[in-house]
Amino acid sequence: MEQNAPAGGGAARRILVVDDELTIAESVAARLRAEEFTVELAHDGPAAVAAASTFEPDLVVLDVMLPGFDGVEVCRRIQAERAVPVLMLTARTDETDQLIGLGVGADDYLTKPFSLRVLTARVHALLRRVERAAALPGTVTVVGDLRIDADQRRVWRGGVEAQLTPLEFDLLARLAQRPRAVLARERLLEEVWDWADAAGTRAVDSHIKALRRKLGADLIRTVHGVGYALESR
């Protein structure tokens, strides 16, 4: 593991970068340090879990393919100990792999090869989303048999609690603000992910699929070519 703090000290945000390809890891770390983040590196599964425990990052950039055990298992273990935003990197475009990552607590994913500019934008967007969610007052929203407690960040449907990732919760809460209203993918990207780039609309689709898997396929309606609406039965 390697650590480097930006010059001038201060309360810099901490990012853990996990990738066994040293060239990629160093390039990502250098770009993030240039953005004045404090960065630590790990290059295999066990080292990543250990670093997450001791370093307590504000965000993790995590490759899926790792020695020791893979990024999906790393994400599962990290989230079991402490909720933290995770941006997964994958060389595979199979949507099943992406959904598995999202299902164990990843907030977002990038497919290799990717641009460092896009990665940096995603990192900033995830951190802004966390800050924005923390600043919101706690409220309880009830839509049909769905109950959303924003203060505790817990969700129940039909009295049964569902375990959602932080981003899944934020997406559901945004849909629940206007039940039955159709929200465009691009709007959800802007308001939940804080992205202006519509190229990430597949991320919305993947998270919707994860919500349906956890809360029921009938909860969110697809309006083809437009977006999604939360049903209020």
N, C-alpha and C positions, 0 to 999 in steps of 0.2 A: 504494500500500500504506500502511496505517495501523497503528500499533502503540501499545499502551497497557498498562503494567504496573500491577498493583494497588498501592495504597498500602502502605508497609511493606516492600516488596522481598521478599527471600527467594527460595527455589527454587520459585517458582510453576510449575505445569504450563503449557506453551505450547500454544495452540490456534490453528490457521490456519483462518479462516472465508472461504470462497470463494463469492460469489454476486453476480451482476450486478444484482440488484434491491437497490438501496441501502437501502431501508427495511427489508427483511428482514435484510440483512447487519448493519446497525447494531443492530437489535433483538436479534438473536442475540448479537452481540458484547457488548452492554450486559448481557444476562442472564448471560453467562459471566464477564464481569468482576466482576459482583456475587457470583459464586461464587469469586472470588479467583484466576481464571485470568489469565494473560497472553495477550492476544489480538492477532493481526495480521489485517488484512483484505486480500483481493485480489478483483478484480472481473472478471477474464478469464483465459483459459487460460494464456497465456504468463506473466502476472504471478504466477499461482498456482504454477507450476512453479519460477519464480525465487525466490519467497518460501519455498517448501518447502526449497530448497537452502540459503538463507542463514539462515533463522529456525530450521530444524530443529525443527519442532513435535513435540509428543508425541501429537497427534491432529489430524486434518483434518476439518472439516465442509465438504462439497463439493457444490455444486449441479451437476446433470447438464447443464443448458442454459446454456452460457457462450459469449460471443464469443471469437474467436481460434481456439480448438478446445475441444471439449466436455469435460465432467467425466470421461467415461470415458477419454479420452486423457490428461487431467491425472493421473488415478489411475494409469494404466499407467506414465507417466513417473516419477511420484513413487516408486512401488513398485520400479521398476527401479534407482533410485538408493539408496533406503533404506526398509526395511520400517517402516511406520507405520500405526496404526489409522485407518481412513477411514469416516466416517459420511456417506453420500450422501443428498442431498435431491433429490427428483424430483416434478415436477408430473404425471407420467404414471404410471398404475397398471398398465401392461402388464408382465406378469411377465417377458417376454423382455428388456425394458430393465433390469429389476432383476437378472436373471441375468447380463447382460453386465457390469453394474457389479460384481457379486460375483466374476465370473470374472477381472477384471483387478486384484483386490486389495482391493475394498471389504469392510468387515467387517459393515456394517449399512446400512439405508436407512430414510428417513422420507418419506412421501408428503405433499406440500403439499396443503392447509394443515395445519400441525401446531401443537401447543401448545408453548410454550417450556419448560413444566414437563416434558413428555415428552422433548424434545430434551436438556435438562439431565440427566435421569435416564439417558438412553442414553449420554451422554458419560461420566458417572461410572461407569456399568457397564462400558463398554469399557476405561477406564483401570484399574479394579479387576481386570478379567480379565488385562490385560497384566502387572500387578504380581504377580498370583497365579501366572501361568505362569512368570514369571522366577524365582520362589522355589522352584519344584518341582525336586527332584533329577533328574538325567538318568538315564533308564532306556531299555532297548531292549525293545519288546514285539513278539512274533511271533504272528500269528494266521493260520494257514494259509499262504498265499503272500504275506501282507501283513507288512511289517516297518516298525515305527515307532520312530525314534530320537528320544527326547524331548530329549536333550542337544543334538543338532545340529538338531532340529526338521526332520527329513527323513523322507520316506515312500517306500517302494518296494513295488510289487506285481509279483510274478513277476520280480523282479530289475530292473524298469524303474522309475526314479524319477519321481514325480509332483510337479509344482510346486503346492503348496497355499498359500492365503492363511493368515495367522496364525489366523483364526477357524476356517477349514476344518480346520486341523491340530488345534486344541483340541477341536472337535466329534468328529473321528475318534478322537482319543486317548481321549475320554470313553467313546465306544461300545466301544472296544477293551478297556476295563477290565473289561467284563462281556460277552464274546462270547456271542451268541445270546439274551441277556436283552433283553427289550423295555423300552425307556426311553421314557416318555411325553414328548410335546413340551413340556409344562409343566415337567417335571423338567429337561430339557435346557436350556430357557430360563433356569431358575434357576441351574443348575450351570455352564453354559458362558457364557451371556450375562450372568449375574448379574441377571436381570430377575425381578420378581415378577408382572409383568403378562402374563397369558396372551394378550392381544390381539396379541402379537408372534409367535404360532406360525407364521405364514406365513414369517417369517425362517428358522425351522428348516427348513421344507419347501424353501425356495430353496437353502439351503446343502447340504442332502442331495442335491438335484438336481445341484449343482455337483460334489459328491464323486463321484456316480455317473458323471458325464460324464468325470471325470479318472481314476477308478480302476476303472470297470466297473459296469454296471447291476446285476450279480448280487451285489455286495458288501454292500449294505444292504437289508434286508427291511422293507417297510412293513406295519405292522399297523393296518389301517384303523380310524380312530376312536380310536387309542391313541397310537402312536408308531413307533419304529424299532428295529431290532436289527441288529448286525453279524454276518454269517454267517461261520462258521469252517471253510470247506471246505479 
